[in-house]
């Protein structure tokens, strides 16, 4: 059984808070199963963006509640590019969540899968 998205988001926000990072929910999606995108704003005009890992790669997460992968080829990417990507995803899926974390070092505390 998968953890409800709202509960996962609350735990993630708490983790960021414990680590001393500012993290907020920019967009609230479906409580039970909405996709989650995490934007790590580096406060210099660039951000990292992570979204749900493809299902084919999820098995590599080995027990993670959720697995993420970079959403853009360039990391960090200009803020305008990140916002455009999020706008397209929101048009495609109105149930998604967007979390924004502010950290100059780019820390994200996610189970990130890379290609």
C-alpha positions as a printed Julia matrix, in Angstrom:
115×3 Matrix{Float64}:
  0.0    0.0     0.0
  1.35   3.39   -1.0
  1.52   6.32    1.4
 -1.05   9.04    0.65
  0.46  12.03   -1.08
 -0.75  14.55    1.51
  0.96  12.58    4.28
  4.19  12.22    2.28
  4.2   15.97    1.57
  3.69  16.8     5.27
  6.6   14.51    6.21
  8.82  16.01    3.5
  8.08  19.56    4.66
  8.91  18.52    8.21
 12.22  17.0     7.06
 13.16  20.23    5.3
 12.22  22.21    8.41
 14.38  19.98   10.62
 17.3   20.57    8.24
 16.77  24.35    8.46
 15.38  24.85    4.95
 12.37  26.88    3.93
  9.87  24.64    2.09
  6.3   25.44    1.11
  3.47  23.88   -0.87
  2.97  26.08   -3.93
  0.21  23.93   -5.38
 -1.95  21.43   -3.56
 -2.99  18.42   -5.6
 -4.96  15.23   -5.03
 -4.77  14.14   -1.38
 -4.44  10.43   -2.14
 -2.37   9.98   -5.27
 -1.28  13.27   -6.84
  2.11  13.46   -8.53
  4.69  15.57   -6.67
  7.2   17.97   -8.23
  9.9   19.48   -6.02
 11.59  22.69   -7.1
 14.81  23.52   -5.27
 15.28  27.25   -5.71
 18.97  28.12   -5.44
 18.12  31.81   -4.93
 20.41  32.89   -7.78
 17.98  32.73  -10.71
 18.3   28.98  -11.13
 16.55  25.92   -9.71
 16.67  22.14   -9.73
 13.41  20.38  -10.54
 12.53  16.81   -9.58
  9.44  14.88  -10.57
  8.16  11.33  -10.26
 10.65   8.77  -11.54
  9.47   6.7   -14.51
  7.79   3.48  -13.43
 10.46   1.45  -15.25
 13.13   2.94  -13.0
 11.13   2.79   -9.78
 12.22  -0.76   -8.9
 15.76   0.59   -8.4
 14.53   2.71   -5.47
 14.46  -0.4    -3.25
 11.64   0.31   -0.84
 11.47   4.08   -1.14
  8.01   5.55   -0.55
  8.45   7.65   -3.68
 11.27   7.95   -6.16
 12.2   11.08   -8.07
 14.3   11.9   -11.1
 15.5   15.21  -12.54
 12.76  16.7   -14.72
 15.03  18.84  -16.89
 18.21  17.97  -18.77
 20.07  21.0   -17.38
 20.52  21.17  -13.62
 20.3   23.73  -12.28
 18.1   25.34  -14.93
 17.06  28.98  -15.31
 13.96  29.79  -13.26
 11.99  30.73  -16.4
 12.57  27.28  -17.87
 11.48  25.6   -14.62
  8.3   27.69  -14.44
  7.44  26.92  -18.07
  7.88  23.2   -17.44
  5.66  23.33  -14.34
  2.98  25.26  -16.25
  2.93  22.56  -18.96
  2.7   19.8   -16.37
 -0.13  21.57  -14.55
 -2.11  21.82  -17.8
 -1.56  18.1   -18.34
 -2.33  17.0   -14.73
 -4.48  19.24  -12.54
 -3.97  16.93   -9.52
 -0.22  17.47   -9.14
  1.54  19.0    -6.15
  4.36  21.55   -6.37
  6.7   21.96   -3.42
  9.29  24.72   -3.4
 12.43  24.45   -1.3
 14.92  27.3    -0.92
 18.55  26.25   -0.57
 21.62  27.8    -2.16
 23.44  24.43   -1.96
 20.64  22.6    -3.79
 19.91  20.02   -1.06
 16.69  18.12   -1.73
 16.45  15.09    0.65
 14.72  13.0    -2.04
 15.32   9.45   -3.25
 16.65  10.56   -6.64
 17.22   8.09   -9.46
 19.58   9.0   -12.27
 19.86   7.48  -15.7
